[in-house]
């Protein structure tokens, strides 16, 4: 476990923190699943936590929602310590991946359940359930429909309506879209973002999906080994990653192992690269450039860095095409372009690819595993 507390301070969102962690960890035997995290989540924010399996994100959210207690540190809700407050006494609600709907009840009964537990009368419960059906874009006729007769996307909306019926201050989501097909998932990503804006609630969302995080979030926290390795807006996380780990986790990248030599960044073959960093600042490291920042360089066109190779394969990605270009002995580069930017030849064609220094990133070896 790290000796010092972690505190990442990106530009703060507008408003006040609603949920705060102060030096929080969760230790199982000698293993720190969450390691000394300090974090502010702001009111009305859509904050997404991403990270590989075992990074600690689910353990952390279990503590935030009250299903588990931190080993050390404090969790504050509007400035009040809530470490020992059980989940059912917190103004929060969790939407699970499994949804946890009652299969033997109707849509309306599922939505009304938290209100019934609070002792709200039947007429008021029904009115609120119908309002939520409208808000979640479900027909009011679904009120009496059995939840087992609903599609996967409809059940997702019912689960969210039930969570909103509780009128929580913060909604937590544990990968609720992961079991859905691609088209429905993309639709619900946009709807969740719209619902977040319409309700004014604070959303805390867990996902493995880069696309979900990028589409929906105000800020993203990337976790690895129980800690946040970077927190920022989607644009900051994608465009200015702090480490090789973050750059690779948040999308495909081209990677070149390099060293600093005589004021230059050089690969194993001795090729020199123009980069935004001073080569003398590191010994060995990794040069990273994203596929969309690499371009095909024609006669008379310039690029700070140029390599020649052969197109080995191409992959149609809807409006974009990704090309696999083999350069030298065993080095493969990905180039991603819009369909109207396709090179003149297909697989087997000789090409020159290039990128500008400002579009690359260099991570010294000391930061590669952060």
Number of C-alpha atoms within 10 A of each C-alpha: 15 9 7 10 14 18 15 16 12 12 9 13 17 10 10 13 19 19 21 22 21 18 20 23 26 23 14 9 6 7 11 18 22 28 26 26 23 21 21 18 21 20 20 22 23 25 24 25 24 26 26 15 12 13 19 23 27 20 19 25 20 17 20 25 23 21 14 17 23 21 15 15 16 21 25 17 18 14 11 12 14 21 20 12 13 13 18 11 9 16 14 21 23 21 19 17 15 14 19 11 19 16 12 11 16 20 30 26 22 25 30 25 20 18 22 15 9 9 10 14 10 12 9 12 21 18 11 19 27 21 15 22 22 13 15 18 12 16 11 16 11 18 19 12 15 17 23 15 13 16 10 16 16 17 18 22 23 26 24 24 27 25 23 22 20 19 17 16 17 24 22 24 20 21 19 20 24 15 11 14 11 10 8 12 17 15 11 18 17 14 16 17 16 12 16 18 14 10 12 14 19 23 26 21 25 24 21 15 16 15 13 22 25 18 13 21 21 19 24 26 25 23 23 24 19 23 26 27 20 21 23 23 21 21 13 15 20 19 15 14 21 20 23 24 17 22 21 16 19 22 12 14 20 18 19 18 17 27 23 19 16 9 10 18 27 21 19 10 9 11 13 17 20 19 20 13 16 13 22 13 10 18 14 20 21 22 23 22 24 23 20 17 17 23 21 20 18 12 6 5 8 12 16 13 17 19 17 15 19 19 23 17 14 16 11 12 12 8 9 16 17 19 23 19 25 21 18 12 7 7 12 19 24 25 23 24 21 14 14 9 12 16 16 7 10 15 13 13 13 15 20 17 22 20 24 19 16 13 16 22 22 26 22 20 18 12 13 15 11 17
